[in-house]
Amino acid sequence: MVPQFFRDAGYPVFTIKDEYGRRNVEDEEWLHDAGTRGWVVVAKDSRIRRRPKELSAVVKARARVVCVVPGDMGKAEEVACLRDNLSAIQSWWEKPGPWILAVRRDGVEELSLASDPAAE
C-alpha cells in the first residue's frame, strides 16, 4: 500500500524486492545503496539511528530517510499518516542528506543522528 501511495502521488518507487529480489540484504547495504542513488527511503524502523552500522550507512551515503512511527501501524493507517503529512515530508524531499524524519499521526520531526540514544 505504501509504495502504491507514492506511485499514485507521482514518485518513482523502488522496493527492496525490486532491487535485490529474494536475497537477504543487510539493512546497511540497502541504506547505503539508496543514499548513493539519491533515493528517499521510507521505512517503519526509526531505530536505524540507534544501530551503529545502519547509522553509519545513512551518514556515509548521505541518505534521506522517512520513518513512519510507531512502527506497529497497520498498512492503511501508515498510508493515512503519510497522506496527512505529505506536504511536510515534501518540504524535506530536496534537502541534502543525511537526515531521518519521524512521521507521526500528529506531524513530522527530524530525528537526531547521534549514535548515543542519551544524546537525544
C-alpha positions in Angstrom: 0.0 0.0 0.0 2.8 2.5 0.9 4.7 2.0 -2.4 1.4 2.5 -4.4 0.6 5.6 -2.4 3.9 7.2 -3.5 3.4 5.9 -7.1 -0.1 7.5 -7.2 1.5 10.7 -5.9 3.8 10.7 -8.9 7.1 9.5 -7.3 9.3 6.7 -8.7 9.3 3.8 -6.3 11.9 1.1 -5.9 11.3 -1.6 -3.2 14.0 -3.8 -1.7 12.3 -6.7 -3.5 12.5 -4.8 -6.8 16.2 -4.1 -6.4 17.5 -7.3 -4.7 14.9 -9.9 -5.5 14.5 -12.5 -2.8 18.1 -12.5 -1.5 18.6 -11.4 2.1 20.2 -8.0 2.1 21.6 -6.3 5.2 20.0 -3.0 6.2 23.3 -1.1 6.0 23.7 -2.3 2.4 20.3 -1.2 1.1 20.5 2.1 3.1 23.9 2.8 1.6 22.7 2.0 -1.9 19.6 4.1 -1.7 21.6 7.0 -0.3 24.2 6.9 -3.1 21.5 6.7 -5.7 19.8 9.7 -4.3 16.6 7.9 -3.3 14.5 8.8 -0.3 14.0 5.8 1.9 10.6 5.2 3.5 10.8 2.7 6.4 9.0 1.7 9.6 12.1 1.4 11.7 13.3 4.6 13.3 15.8 2.5 15.3 18.1 2.8 12.3 19.7 5.8 14.0 20.5 3.7 17.1 22.2 0.8 15.2 25.8 1.8 14.5 26.2 0.0 11.1 22.9 1.4 9.8 23.5 4.9 11.1 27.0 4.8 9.5 25.5 3.8 6.2 23.0 6.7 6.4 25.6 9.2 7.2 28.3 8.0 4.8 25.8 7.7 1.9 24.1 11.0 2.9 20.8 9.1 2.9 17.4 10.7 3.3 15.1 8.5 5.4 11.4 8.9 6.3 10.3 6.6 9.1 6.6 6.0 9.9 6.2 5.7 13.7 5.1 4.0 15.6 6.2 1.0 13.5 3.2 -1.1 14.6 0.7 0.8 12.5 -1.4 -1.2 10.0 -0.9 -0.6 6.3 -4.0 1.6 5.9 -3.0 3.7 8.9 0.5 4.1 7.6 -0.8 5.4 4.3 -3.2 7.8 6.1 -0.3 9.1 8.2 1.8 9.7 5.2 -1.0 11.3 3.2 -1.9 13.6 6.2 1.8 14.7 6.4 2.8 14.6 2.7 3.3 18.4 2.4 5.6 18.4 5.4 7.5 15.4 4.0 7.8 17.0 0.6 9.3 20.1 2.2 12.3 17.8 3.1 12.4 15.9 -0.2 15.1 18.0 -1.9 17.2 18.8 1.2 20.6 17.1 1.1 21.1 14.2 3.5 21.9 12.8 5.8 18.6 13.1 7.6 16.0 10.9 9.2 12.4 12.1 9.7 9.8 10.6 12.0 6.3 10.8 10.5 3.7 10.5 13.2 0.0 10.9 13.2 0.4 14.5 14.6 3.3 15.7 12.4 6.8 15.3 11.2 10.0 15.7 13.2 13.7 15.5 12.3 15.4 12.8 14.4 18.9 13.2 15.8 21.7 11.3 14.0 23.5 11.0 17.3 24.5 7.3 17.8 24.1 7.7 21.6 20.4 7.5 22.5 21.1 9.5 25.6 22.2 12.4 23.3 18.6 12.7 22.0 
